[in-house]
Amino acid sequence: MRKSLLSLLALLPLMLYAKDAQTESDKTVTYPQIFIGAQGGIQTTLTHYNNWQLVKPTTSMSVGTFFTPVVGARLHFNGFWNEGGYYEETEDFKYKYKYFTSCLDIMINLVNLFSKKSYNPVGVYLLGGLGLNCAWDNDEAYARRDVLHTAYEGCHLSHNARIGTMIDYSISRHVSINLEFAANSLNDKYNSKLSGKSDWQLTTQLGVAYKFAGKKSKKAAEPKEVWETRKDTIWYDSNEKDTARKFRIKEVRYRVK
């Protein structure tokens, strides 16, 4: 997992200088706009323990749609490694378990909400969603039920209520990179301990998204020039001795549009 995260970080500078960098035609976006994404980072669940010792890698996949420049939704999947800790005067130990979270998130682009520009390469999103969490492989905690009285076997189901923010930067018409921070509220038994309040899982992830931006709009054809011809009558004197005035007809061509 760590190698995957390092590979993602190494690819980011190359993506920033990709040959398909934005042009004027890239700035034309049609809606709805479907996207898929992948993320990787770190997570920890807050508990009565040193949380820096409980940080574990995490990874996510998502698929979603931007309905308008401001509002979108995604189905987000996140997992898989977590760790808890127990500390008392005579006890100090950690225990590992796994989890999987599916969540339906609403995405509000705050930049497009308040900006008057028709196109913004940087988006700042407010995230909020509800979903379901399953935690399992909790054998290490279950073996210590003498102090972890709510430790469980099998799959422990919990609600997942999410709030977060994401910064997204479009490096081309179809590709963007993002940085996301999220806080997930789970039930009190999630980490096999009771505290009288919800357990909170914090995630920080870097990601990349591919946007199916639709067909580029065709450039409007320039209007053709329209010319017409009119006949003008020009009077002139043939010579000084001839008092009669003569005329000739001259055709004049002029542009209407």
LUMTOR-90796 format. One line per 8 residues: number of its first residue (from 1); their letters; for each residue x, y, z of C-alpha. Coordinates in Angstrom, 2 decimals, decimal comma, m for minus. Layout:
BEGIN
NUM	A	X:Y:Z; ... .
***
This chain:
BEGIN
1	MRKSLLSL	0,00:0,00:0,00; 2,81:2,39:0,87; 4,44:1,72:m2,49; 1,15:2,58:m4,19; 0,92:5,90:m2,37; 4,52:6,76:m3,24; 3,85:5,88:m6,88; 0,83:8,21:m6,90 .
9	LALLPLML	2,88:11,05:m5,44; 5,62:10,45:m8,01; 3,14:10,64:m10,86; 1,63:13,95:m9,81; 4,44:16,20:m11,21; 4,25:14,34:m14,52; 0,52:14,83:m14,65; 0,88:18,54:m14,01 .
17	YAKDAQTE	3,01:18,87:m17,14; 0,98:16,48:m19,27; 0,88:17,18:m22,98; m2,88:17,42:m22,95; m2,78:20,57:m20,84; m5,79:22,80:m20,99; m6,63:24,79:m24,09; m9,51:27,11:m24,74 .
25	SDKTVTYP	m11,60:24,22:m26,06; m10,92:22,27:m22,83; m12,77:24,96:m20,91; m16,09:23,96:m22,48; m17,75:21,53:m20,07; m21,11:19,88:m20,65; m23,43:18,60:m17,92; m24,27:16,10:m16,56 .
33	QIFIGAQG	m20,62:15,05:m16,28; m19,82:11,50:m15,15; m16,53:10,78:m13,36; m14,59:7,94:m11,72; m11,88:8,38:m9,10; m9,23:6,63:m7,04; m7,63:7,86:m3,82; m5,05:6,79:m1,28 .
41	GIQTTLTH	m3,93:8,19:2,04; m4,08:7,71:5,79; m6,81:7,36:8,42; m7,26:6,97:12,16; m10,19:6,50:14,51; m10,23:8,83:17,52; m10,02:6,98:20,83; m8,51:7,22:24,31 .
49	YNNWQLVK	m5,05:6,36:23,00; m2,18:8,05:21,19; m3,78:8,40:17,75; m0,47:8,99:16,00; 0,32:5,35:16,83; m2,95:4,21:15,24; m2,56:5,83:11,80; m3,08:3,28:9,03 .
57	PTTSMSVG	m3,15:3,47:5,20; m6,50:3,72:3,44; m7,72:3,64:m0,14; m10,93:4,63:m1,93; m12,78:4,29:m5,21; m15,69:6,42:m6,38; m18,08:6,98:m9,26; m20,36:9,97:m9,59 .
65	TFFTPVVG	m21,97:12,72:m11,63; m21,88:16,50:m11,66; m25,45:17,47:m12,49; m24,62:21,18:m12,77; m21,43:23,26:m12,29; m22,39:23,53:m8,59; m24,10:20,25:m7,55; m22,86:16,68:m7,88 .
73	ARLHFNGF	m23,15:13,30:m6,18; m20,90:10,27:m5,84; m20,95:6,71:m4,55; m17,75:6,38:m2,49; m16,10:3,15:m1,26; m13,34:3,22:1,37; m11,26:0,64:3,30; m9,57:m1,45:4,62 .
81	WNEGGYYE	m7,10:m1,29:7,53; m7,74:0,08:11,02; m6,24:m0,19:14,47; m7,44:0,51:17,99; m5,70:0,88:21,30; m6,44:0,27:24,97; m4,62:1,92:27,83; m5,03:1,60:31,58 .
89	ETEDFKYK	m2,56:1,56:34,44; m1,90:m2,14:34,05; m2,88:m2,61:30,40; m1,46:m1,12:27,20; m2,05:m2,88:23,91; m3,19:m2,31:20,31; m5,44:m4,43:18,13; m6,00:m4,53:14,38 .
97	YKYFTSCL	m9,21:m4,96:12,42; m10,57:m4,27:8,94; m13,43:m2,14:7,67; m15,29:m1,23:4,51; m17,46:1,87:4,06; m19,90:2,71:1,27; m21,31:6,22:1,30; m23,52:8,34:m0,95 .
105	DIMINLVN	m22,13:11,88:m0,88; m23,52:15,19:m2,07; m20,85:17,50:m3,54; m21,23:21,29:m3,59; m18,65:23,27:m5,62; m18,22:26,44:m3,57; m16,04:28,12:m6,21; m18,66:27,79:m8,95 .
113	LFSKKSYN	m21,37:28,72:m6,47; m19,90:32,16:m5,81; m17,70:32,82:m8,88; m18,99:34,74:m11,89; m16,53:33,00:m14,22; m17,90:30,39:m16,62; m14,89:28,13:m16,02; m12,70:27,52:m12,94 .
121	PVGVYLLG	m9,88:24,93:m13,04; m9,82:24,79:m9,22; m12,83:23,50:m7,33; m13,38:23,55:m3,56; m16,10:21,07:m2,62; m18,18:20,69:0,51; m18,98:17,01:1,05; m21,80:15,46:3,06 .
129	GLGLNCAW	m23,22:11,97:2,95; m24,72:8,90:4,58; m23,73:5,29:4,22; m23,04:1,92:5,79; m19,88:0,59:7,45; m18,87:m3,01:8,07; m15,97:m3,84:10,42; m14,59:m7,37:10,67 .
137	DNDEAYAR	m11,48:m9,47:11,37; m11,62:m8,21:14,95; m10,09:m11,31:16,54; m7,37:m9,48:18,49; m9,94:m7,31:20,29; m12,35:m10,22:20,75; m9,61:m12,16:22,54; m9,48:m9,35:25,13 .
145	RDVLHTAY	m13,15:m9,25:26,06; m12,05:m9,13:29,70; m11,44:m5,38:29,16; m13,02:m4,79:25,71; m16,54:m5,83:26,67; m18,13:m4,74:23,39; m15,66:m6,54:21,12; m17,46:m8,36:18,31 .
153	EGCHLSHN	m17,02:m11,29:15,97; m17,94:m11,37:12,30; m19,20:m8,22:10,55; m20,24:m5,35:12,78; m22,58:m2,99:10,90; m22,71:0,72:11,61; m24,13:3,87:10,08; m21,62:6,24:8,47 .
161	ARIGTMID	m22,33:9,97:8,46; m19,72:11,99:6,59; m18,72:15,62:6,36; m15,62:16,82:4,57; m13,99:19,02:2,00; m12,07:18,38:m1,22; m9,82:20,57:m3,34; m9,80:19,51:m6,99 .
169	YSISRHVS	m7,54:20,83:m9,78; m8,23:20,07:m13,45; m4,98:19,50:m15,33; m6,76:18,68:m18,60; m10,24:18,33:m20,06; m10,64:14,85:m18,59; m8,12:14,48:m15,74; m7,97:16,17:m12,33 .
177	INLEFAAN	m6,13:15,62:m9,07; m7,58:16,18:m5,62; m6,86:16,38:m1,89; m9,67:15,36:0,46; m10,22:15,61:4,22; m13,21:13,81:5,75; m14,65:13,01:9,17; m16,89:9,95:9,50 .
185	SLNDKYNS	m19,26:9,39:12,41; m19,81:5,73:13,37; m21,62:4,03:16,24; m20,01:3,77:19,65; m19,12:0,06:19,37; m17,13:0,46:16,13; m13,71:0,34:17,86; m14,84:m2,26:20,44 .
193	KLSGKSDW	m14,97:0,32:23,24; m17,78:2,33:24,80; m17,39:6,06:25,34; m21,02:7,19:25,39; m20,68:9,01:22,04; m20,04:8,31:18,38; m16,68:7,07:17,17; m15,02:9,42:14,65 .
201	QLTTQLGV	m12,78:8,24:11,84; m10,62:10,88:10,12; m9,23:10,39:6,59; m6,77:12,37:4,47; m6,35:11,26:0,85; m4,73:12,24:m2,42; m6,54:11,20:m5,56; m7,00:11,35:m9,29 .
209	AYKFAGKK	m10,26:11,51:m11,23; m11,20:10,91:m14,84; m14,12:12,96:m16,12; m16,19:11,92:m19,11; m16,56:15,53:m20,20; m18,75:14,87:m23,22; m18,18:16,00:m26,78; m16,49:19,27:m27,44 .
217	SKKAAEPK	m18,93:21,84:m28,72; m18,42:22,68:m32,38; m17,06:26,10:m33,08; m19,70:28,33:m34,61; m19,07:29,00:m38,27; m18,18:32,56:m39,11; m20,98:34,32:m41,04; m20,40:34,63:m44,77 .
225	EVWETRKD	m20,06:38,06:m46,26; m23,08:39,19:m48,29; m22,54:41,59:m51,18; m25,08:43,42:m53,29; m24,83:45,60:m56,38; m26,70:48,84:m56,91; m26,80:51,26:m59,81; m25,97:54,91:m59,16 .
233	TIWYDSNE	m26,75:57,78:m61,59; m23,90:60,24:m61,94; m24,49:63,62:m63,68; m21,65:65,48:m65,33; m21,00:68,25:m67,93; m19,67:66,87:m71,21; m17,77:70,11:m71,98; m17,84:73,76:m71,22 .
241	KDTARKFR	m19,68:74,76:m74,47; m22,39:72,14:m74,14; m24,90:73,38:m71,61; m26,85:70,12:m71,62; m25,92:67,82:m68,78; m25,37:64,19:m69,47; m25,36:61,25:m67,15; m24,01:57,74:m66,90 .
249	IKEVRYRV	m24,98:54,77:m64,83; m22,33:53,29:m62,55; m22,63:49,99:m60,81; m21,42:50,05:m57,19; m20,81:46,81:m55,21; m21,09:47,04:m51,42; m21,15:44,65:m48,44; m24,40:44,20:m46,56 .
257	K	m23,02:42,02:m43,68 .
***
